[in-house]
């Protein structure tokens, strides 16, 4: 199988580098400054076991590859806000022997949130969801860091909307040769919704980095409590914090570093951010099921404003963000939430 990594940033660059190190065939897809850097100097991959440069094939789109191979796997690792454009580019690409990528090839949505696989299923017949537990950073063109050890990450995967098949098992087997744990599960969405609850903190980190201490955790607990209420109202199951801890254990340890994917978007000044598909997913479900979500609405609005105006990461003091949160809750006429046992377990 050849892995075509559509979006060679933090997650895509890490997966591509690790697969290549394990002897698998990889093509990186990038654009702009990242394409230029990868094309000219290769991918500088930094990990606990050292730094190395990978000189892999790099393209901007499918035309450079000609007809795609029947054993190609499309690995979608762009941010969710860029998924539609990427899928529209790669879906019509011809495959050797006839047909298109959308008709014949598997696409793996290796992204935060739950929206990309819905977008993909409108276009592709074979869609696989992935729950991404993978610390990685991309803020400098051509350079990707992945501090996790002894494993680089844990990637639950399965068919979307549900089920498993031989393709999922083959992909998982390849990933497990490349310093990942890759459980194949029939209910991958249950893991993705659990991860979504954790990703609700991404906007807090992006707006007020660095965040630490009880005040920050209290704010996150309130934001998460909104998310849990919404998922209960919608009847959407998700893996518990205890279940996640049992799977993760000490398999992926790291000493910290950057502020996560949303922080990286603001740091790079991309002009966009994934808040519409993280906090915004909770807002959408809340509106559909009659659950107030003032805190997630606030974070969605502030994060997208910061990105649009290209304001720097961490430009909003935490105390100011907490005041805005209190005002949003008061205006909505709903109560706040304290830490739950699950919050404390997640923190531990």
C-alpha positions as CSV (number, residue, x, y, z in Angstrom):
1,X,0.0,0.0,0.0
2,X,1.2,3.5,-0.8
3,X,0.2,6.2,1.6
4,X,-0.6,9.6,0.2
5,X,-0.6,12.1,3.1
6,X,-2.9,15.0,2.1
7,X,-1.6,17.7,4.4
8,X,2.0,17.2,5.5
9,X,1.8,19.3,8.7
10,X,2.1,18.2,12.3
11,X,0.0,15.0,12.2
12,X,0.5,14.3,8.5
13,X,4.2,14.9,8.6
14,X,4.6,12.7,11.7
15,X,2.6,9.8,10.2
16,X,4.4,10.1,6.9
17,X,7.8,10.1,8.5
18,X,7.2,7.2,10.8
19,X,5.7,5.1,8.0
20,X,8.6,5.9,5.8
21,X,11.1,4.9,8.5
22,X,9.3,1.6,8.8
23,X,9.8,0.9,5.1
24,X,6.4,1.9,3.7
25,X,5.9,4.0,0.5
26,X,4.8,7.5,1.3
27,X,3.9,10.6,-0.8
28,X,3.5,14.0,1.0
29,X,1.0,16.5,-0.3
30,X,1.7,20.1,0.8
31,X,1.2,23.7,-0.4
32,X,2.8,27.1,-0.1
33,X,5.8,27.5,2.2
34,X,5.5,23.9,3.4
35,X,5.6,22.5,-0.1
36,X,8.7,24.7,-1.0
37,X,10.5,23.6,2.2
38,X,9.8,19.9,1.8
39,X,10.7,20.0,-1.9
40,X,14.0,21.8,-1.4
41,X,15.2,20.5,1.9
42,X,13.1,17.4,2.8
43,X,11.1,16.9,6.0
44,X,13.1,17.6,9.2
45,X,11.5,15.2,11.7
46,X,12.3,15.7,15.3
47,X,11.4,12.9,17.8
48,X,12.8,11.6,21.1
49,X,14.9,9.1,19.2
50,X,16.7,11.8,17.3
51,X,16.3,14.2,14.4
52,X,16.5,13.1,10.8
53,X,15.7,14.4,7.3
54,X,13.3,12.5,5.1
55,X,13.5,13.2,1.4
56,X,10.1,11.9,0.3
57,X,8.2,12.5,-2.9
58,X,6.3,15.8,-2.5
59,X,3.4,17.0,-4.7
60,X,0.8,19.8,-4.6
61,X,-2.0,17.8,-6.1
62,X,-2.9,14.5,-7.9
63,X,-1.9,15.7,-11.4
64,X,1.8,15.2,-10.5
65,X,1.2,11.5,-9.8
66,X,-0.7,10.6,-12.9
67,X,-3.2,7.8,-12.5
68,X,-3.4,6.7,-8.9
69,X,-2.6,3.1,-8.0
70,X,-5.3,0.7,-6.8
71,X,-3.3,0.1,-3.6
72,X,-3.1,3.8,-2.7
73,X,-4.5,5.0,0.6
74,X,-5.5,8.7,0.9
75,X,-4.7,10.0,4.4
76,X,-6.5,13.2,5.0
77,X,-4.7,15.3,7.6
78,X,-5.5,18.8,6.7
79,X,-7.6,20.8,9.2
80,X,-11.3,20.2,8.9
81,X,-12.0,23.6,7.5
82,X,-9.8,22.6,4.5
83,X,-11.3,19.1,4.0
84,X,-13.9,20.0,1.4
85,X,-11.4,21.6,-0.9
86,X,-8.9,18.8,-0.5
87,X,-11.6,16.1,-1.1
88,X,-12.9,17.9,-4.2
89,X,-9.3,18.0,-5.6
90,X,-8.5,14.3,-4.9
91,X,-12.0,12.7,-5.4
92,X,-12.0,13.0,-9.3
93,X,-8.4,11.8,-9.6
94,X,-8.2,8.9,-12.1
95,X,-7.2,5.4,-10.9
96,X,-5.3,3.0,-13.0
97,X,-7.7,0.5,-14.6
98,X,-10.6,3.0,-14.6
99,X,-12.7,4.9,-12.1
100,X,-11.8,7.7,-9.7
101,X,-10.3,7.9,-6.3
102,X,-13.8,8.7,-4.8
103,X,-15.1,5.5,-6.4
104,X,-12.3,3.1,-5.7
105,X,-9.8,4.3,-3.0
106,X,-10.0,4.4,0.8
107,X,-9.7,7.8,2.5
108,X,-8.7,8.0,6.1
109,X,-9.9,11.1,8.0
110,X,-7.1,11.6,10.5
111,X,-8.3,14.8,12.1
112,X,-9.9,16.3,15.2
113,X,-13.6,16.5,15.4
114,X,-16.2,14.4,13.6
115,X,-17.2,16.5,10.6
116,X,-14.6,15.6,8.0
117,X,-15.8,12.0,7.6
118,X,-19.3,13.3,7.0
119,X,-17.9,15.5,4.3
120,X,-15.9,12.7,2.8
121,X,-18.8,10.3,2.8
122,X,-20.7,12.6,0.4
123,X,-17.9,12.1,-2.1
124,X,-16.1,8.9,-1.3
125,X,-17.5,5.4,-1.1
126,X,-14.8,4.1,1.4
127,X,-14.3,6.3,4.3
128,X,-12.4,5.5,7.5
129,X,-12.6,7.6,10.7
130,X,-9.5,7.9,13.0
131,X,-9.4,9.1,16.6
132,X,-6.1,11.0,16.8
133,X,-4.1,10.8,20.0
134,X,-0.8,12.2,18.6
135,X,1.2,15.0,20.2
136,X,2.9,16.8,17.3
137,X,3.9,20.4,16.3
138,X,4.4,22.2,13.1
139,X,5.2,25.9,13.2
140,X,8.2,26.2,11.0
141,X,8.1,25.2,7.3
142,X,9.8,21.9,6.7
143,X,10.0,21.0,10.4
144,X,7.7,18.6,12.3
145,X,8.2,17.6,15.9
146,X,6.6,14.5,17.6
147,X,7.6,14.2,21.3
148,X,5.7,11.1,22.2
149,X,7.5,8.0,23.5
150,X,7.7,5.1,23.7
151,X,4.9,5.2,21.1
152,X,4.5,8.2,18.8
153,X,0.7,8.1,19.1
154,X,-2.5,6.0,19.3
155,X,-4.8,6.0,16.4
156,X,-8.2,4.2,16.8
157,X,-9.6,3.5,13.3
158,X,-12.7,2.0,11.7
159,X,-15.1,2.4,8.8
160,X,-17.4,5.3,8.8
161,X,-20.2,5.3,9.8
162,X,-19.4,2.0,11.6
163,X,-17.8,-1.3,11.1
164,X,-14.4,-2.8,10.3
165,X,-12.9,-4.6,7.2
166,X,-9.7,-6.0,5.9
167,X,-8.5,-2.6,4.6
168,X,-8.7,-1.2,8.1
169,X,-6.8,-4.2,9.5
170,X,-4.1,-3.8,6.9
171,X,-3.7,-0.1,7.6
172,X,-3.5,-0.7,11.3
173,X,-0.9,-3.4,10.8
174,X,1.2,-0.9,8.8
175,X,0.8,1.8,11.5
176,X,1.8,-0.6,14.2
177,X,5.2,-1.2,12.4
178,X,5.7,2.5,12.6
179,X,5.6,3.3,16.4
180,X,1.8,3.7,16.6
181,X,-0.8,1.7,18.4
182,X,-3.8,1.4,16.0
183,X,-6.8,-0.4,17.5
184,X,-9.4,-1.4,14.9
185,X,-12.8,-0.6,16.3
186,X,-16.4,-0.9,14.9
187,X,-17.4,2.2,16.9
188,X,-14.7,4.7,16.1
189,X,-17.1,7.6,16.5
190,X,-17.4,6.8,20.2
191,X,-13.7,7.5,20.6
192,X,-13.8,10.6,18.4
193,X,-16.6,12.2,20.5
194,X,-14.5,11.5,23.6
195,X,-11.6,13.2,22.0
196,X,-13.8,16.1,20.9
197,X,-14.6,16.8,24.5
198,X,-10.9,17.1,25.2
199,X,-10.4,19.3,22.1
200,X,-12.9,21.9,23.5
201,X,-9.9,23.2,25.4
202,X,-8.0,23.9,22.2
203,X,-9.5,27.4,21.9
204,X,-8.6,28.2,25.5
205,X,-5.0,27.2,24.8
206,X,-4.9,29.2,21.6
207,X,-6.4,32.4,23.1
208,X,-4.6,32.4,26.5
209,X,-1.5,30.3,26.1
210,X,0.3,29.4,28.3
211,X,-2.6,28.1,30.5
212,X,-2.0,26.5,33.8
213,X,-3.5,26.3,37.3
214,X,-6.9,25.8,38.8
215,X,-8.5,28.8,37.2
216,X,-7.8,27.3,33.7
217,X,-9.0,23.9,34.7
218,X,-12.2,25.3,36.2
219,X,-12.9,27.1,32.9
220,X,-12.2,23.9,30.9
221,X,-14.5,21.9,33.2
222,X,-17.4,24.3,32.6
223,X,-16.8,24.2,28.8
224,X,-16.6,20.4,28.9
225,X,-19.7,20.1,31.0
226,X,-21.6,21.9,28.3
227,X,-20.3,19.4,25.8
228,X,-21.3,16.4,27.9
229,X,-24.8,17.8,28.4
230,X,-25.2,18.2,24.6
231,X,-23.9,14.7,23.8
232,X,-26.3,13.2,26.4
233,X,-29.2,15.2,25.0
234,X,-28.3,14.0,21.5
235,X,-28.0,10.4,22.6
236,X,-24.4,10.3,21.4
237,X,-22.2,7.8,23.3
238,X,-18.5,8.5,24.0
239,X,-15.7,6.6,25.7
240,X,-15.2,7.5,29.3
241,X,-12.1,9.2,30.7
242,X,-11.4,6.0,32.6
243,X,-11.7,3.9,29.4
244,X,-9.3,6.3,27.6
245,X,-6.8,6.1,30.4
246,X,-6.9,2.3,30.4
247,X,-6.0,2.4,26.7
248,X,-3.5,5.2,26.7
249,X,-1.7,4.3,30.0
250,X,1.9,5.5,29.7
251,X,2.3,4.5,26.1
252,X,2.6,8.0,24.8
253,X,4.5,10.2,27.2
254,X,5.9,13.7,26.5
255,X,7.2,16.7,28.4
256,X,4.9,19.3,26.9
257,X,5.8,22.0,24.4
258,X,3.5,23.9,22.1
259,X,-0.1,24.6,22.7
260,X,-1.9,22.2,20.4
261,X,-3.3,22.4,16.9
262,X,-5.4,25.6,17.3
263,X,-2.4,27.3,19.0
264,X,-0.3,26.3,16.0
265,X,-2.8,27.8,13.5
266,X,-2.6,31.2,15.3
267,X,1.2,30.9,15.6
268,X,1.5,30.3,11.9
269,X,-1.0,33.1,11.1
270,X,-3.0,30.8,8.7
271,X,-6.1,33.0,8.9
272,X,-8.3,30.0,9.8
273,X,-8.8,27.8,12.8
274,X,-10.7,24.6,13.6
275,X,-12.9,26.0,16.3
276,X,-16.1,25.9,14.1
277,X,-15.7,22.1,14.1
278,X,-14.7,21.6,17.8
279,X,-16.5,24.1,20.0
280,X,-18.8,24.7,17.0
281,X,-19.8,21.1,16.9
282,X,-21.1,21.4,20.5
283,X,-22.9,24.6,19.6
284,X,-24.6,23.0,16.6
285,X,-25.7,20.0,18.6
286,X,-26.9,22.3,21.4
287,X,-29.1,24.3,19.0
288,X,-30.5,21.1,17.5
289,X,-31.4,19.6,20.9
290,X,-32.3,22.7,22.9
291,X,-29.2,22.8,25.2
292,X,-27.6,26.2,25.9
293,X,-23.9,26.4,25.1
294,X,-22.8,30.0,25.9
295,X,-19.2,29.0,26.8
296,X,-18.6,27.1,23.6
297,X,-20.2,29.8,21.6
298,X,-17.9,32.3,23.2
299,X,-14.8,30.3,22.5
300,X,-15.8,29.6,18.9
301,X,-16.4,33.3,18.2
302,X,-13.2,34.5,19.9
303,X,-11.0,31.8,18.2
304,X,-12.4,32.5,14.7
305,X,-12.0,36.2,15.3
306,X,-8.4,35.8,16.4
307,X,-7.6,33.7,13.3
308,X,-9.4,36.0,10.9
309,X,-7.6,39.1,12.3
310,X,-4.3,37.1,12.6
311,X,-3.9,38.0,16.2
312,X,-1.1,36.1,18.0
313,X,-1.6,33.0,20.1
314,X,-1.9,33.8,23.8
315,X,-2.9,37.5,23.3
316,X,-5.9,37.2,25.6
317,X,-5.0,37.0,29.4
318,X,-6.7,34.1,31.1
319,X,-8.4,36.4,33.6
320,X,-10.0,38.3,30.8
321,X,-11.2,35.1,29.1
322,X,-12.7,33.9,32.4
323,X,-14.6,37.3,32.9
324,X,-15.9,37.0,29.3
325,X,-17.1,33.4,30.1
326,X,-18.9,34.5,33.3
327,X,-20.6,37.3,31.4
328,X,-21.7,34.9,28.6
329,X,-23.1,32.4,31.1
330,X,-24.9,35.3,33.0
331,X,-26.4,36.6,29.7
332,X,-27.7,33.2,28.8
333,X,-29.2,32.7,32.2
334,X,-27.7,29.3,32.9
335,X,-25.4,28.1,35.7
336,X,-21.8,27.2,35.5
337,X,-20.3,23.8,36.3
338,X,-17.7,22.6,38.7
339,X,-15.2,19.8,38.2
340,X,-16.7,16.3,37.8
341,X,-15.0,13.1,38.7
342,X,-14.4,12.4,35.0
343,X,-12.7,15.8,34.6
344,X,-10.3,15.0,37.4
345,X,-9.6,11.6,35.9
346,X,-8.9,13.2,32.5
347,X,-6.6,15.7,34.1
348,X,-4.7,12.9,35.9
